[in-house]
Amino acid sequence: MTLFTRLLRKLHLVHTPKIDYLGLMAKEHWQEYCPRMYKELEESGQLEEMLYQAQELTASTLKELKAQGMSHDMAWEFVREQWILLPEEKDD
């Protein structure tokens, strides 16, 4: 995140998305298993937005699947690796 962005956030001129437990889960997972992606997102100032998007997509998909009759556990199994628990980065 740039100094300018931090200053704007302190002045409340830039909206900071609210990260919930799904976003925090993604953050911990990405930091450990996708360190290059995590670092790139952090350095570009996009980390919080991507965490927010991952949590929102996960939550909305879970809700849709449960509305279609799928149990929470089955829906979580189906959706968790799409945006939250991404595959581990391979060493090139």
WOSUL-V852169 format. One record per backbone hydrogen bond with DSSP energy under -1.0 kcal/mol. CO is the residue of the C=O (numbers start at 1). NH is the residue of the N-H. E is the energy in kcal/mol with one decimal. If there is no record, write none. Layout:
co={CO;CO}
nh={NH;NH}
e={E;E}
This chain:
co={2;3;4;5;6;7;8;9;20;21;22;23;24;25;26;27;28;29;30;33;34;35;36;37;38;39;40;41;41;46;47;48;49;50;51;52;53;54;55;56;57;58;59;60;61;62;63;64;65;66;71;72;73;74;75;76;79;80;80;84}
nh={6;7;8;9;10;11;13;12;24;25;26;27;28;29;30;31;32;33;34;89;38;39;40;41;42;43;44;46;47;50;51;52;53;54;55;56;57;58;59;60;61;62;63;64;65;66;67;68;70;69;75;76;77;78;79;80;82;84;85;86}
e={-2.3;-2.3;-2.5;-2.5;-2.2;-1.9;-3.0;-1.3;-2.4;-2.1;-2.4;-2.6;-2.4;-2.3;-3.4;-2.3;-1.7;-3.3;-2.1;-3.0;-2.7;-2.5;-2.4;-2.7;-2.6;-2.9;-1.9;-2.2;-1.2;-2.5;-2.6;-2.4;-2.5;-2.5;-2.4;-2.5;-2.7;-2.1;-2.7;-2.6;-2.2;-2.6;-2.3;-2.3;-2.7;-2.5;-2.1;-1.2;-2.2;-1.5;-2.6;-2.8;-2.3;-2.1;-2.3;-2.6;-1.7;-1.1;-2.9;-1.4}
